[in-house]
């Protein structure tokens, strides 16, 4: 008997083992059998974008059958009165809470000044950009005898000398050699990347005859040195004159490469426009030079009886009373003219105007001192008026430099424009706070809770919460550019995606805070603000349903980034939608997606798929998760 029992047990175990092995073999065979499933890129199967509402109004919204209104604590607003209590019934437009907006008013004024300041900065940069676009580039710098010379007035010729210059016909000494006698050290002083009221000049008393002098050098990531407003105010109040000497490097400067002067006798007019000073009427018909040659004549040349132009003081070429020439920005000076200046030891002021044919403003000026630099360390110099011609002088920007400067100005304008739009949005939010001195109910409903300020502040809970009656509320979004166009009380046309029916909804509230992310736009610089609209009466709509939104006066534009797939490629699973796509391992995987509107047999995929994903026709014996895939250009050629 025992032997029979053992045989029976062995038989049972064997049968179970055979069944298990057979089952495993079947599973293995099923998993690895079947033809590969063809997949194609979404970009190839996409039925294209669609015509939607303009970026002013988001093209779609959602329906909800319940809505709450919450009034949050705001430390910038002082509560003066709360009009409701818990349990009260309210209608749209009923007052809920009143504020004292004094603090907001002050903040509003400050923000208004910020917006205006950015606007003035934009005007200034725009004017600079226009001048750059009018500037004629030079092919390269011309060799001549003023290489590296400081283009600024100086009583002492040695003060305007450029370290590194040499009159030795064999050429300049090695500029990298610290023992080079042609590189006399510059006077001690701090090199500034920006000038503020606390900046200390390395010399000067601030008068026209003895101006303050500052070493400046742009920061590594900047193209210019900024003179801050506190310095401008101080200099204007004290009526000082300053010269800013640009050095070759900030750490160990060896030479002054250029200089520019600010004369504060005319700074008040300059600050009014930030784009120069008005050209005297007497100079309107004077020649404006595009290139400074030996034939260029100063407009203030002396003649019998004084100046040839009434009201214009005659010049004599001295630092105190230099010759003056009108020119375009960046006008180059040729070698013959520069040699003439050296020989005559004269001082010239070049005044760059805004337009060569019809000038109206002097944008800036620079001074050329014709005195040759003295280099007593080089006793062998036979002719101190001749400097080695082997070094270039920057007579104007090259084509590449000009293109770079224009590009930088254009980028700066983009940044300023973004800053201005951001500040304007903040200004509108503050204005809305001012307008919301009394906040009204945006719902027909019941006051669910009212708490005190301290509790709301500590717990982060709403001061007042109103629960709306059952009905149909539509949430949409309006762009920052249209905030001034859309107001409460306006009508929105709502069209059901499911039934195609249209209804009228009234906007009851517009949020002062934008959505996060780029949900309604591919433009990262565009913000959208949510609004709520109420449909009066019955409607064939359901909670969570998507709807189209439109308003009179809003145009349409094409969205090339929208994904629309034939409905045959998207399957439903309860209330969810999914597709089959190629996974990272090369096999099919189920991918849930967020579906949108249905148009002409195609369904919008709002999230869950990218153009680079590869999808399969989701029906057939071989279509299942884990199935092998085979790439195809399109699925339309294969009958799916």
Helices and strands as residue ranges (DSSP letters): H 2-32, E 37-41, H 42-45, E 50-53, E 60-64, E 68-71, E 78-82, E 89-90, E 95-100, H 102-134, E 142-143, G 157-160, E 191-192, E 194-195, E 212-216, E 226-227, H 229-238, E 241-247, E 256-263, H 267-273, E 277-278, G 281-283, E 289-292, E 302-303, E 306-307, E 323-333, H 335-344, E 347-353, E 361-369, E 392-393, H 399-435, E 438-440, E 445-450, H 453-459, E 464-468, E 472-479, G 480-482, E 491-496, E 502-514, E 528-535, E 546-550, E 556-559, E 563-566, G 567-569, E 571-573, E 576-582, E 588-599, E 602-607, E 614-616, E 629-631, G 636-638
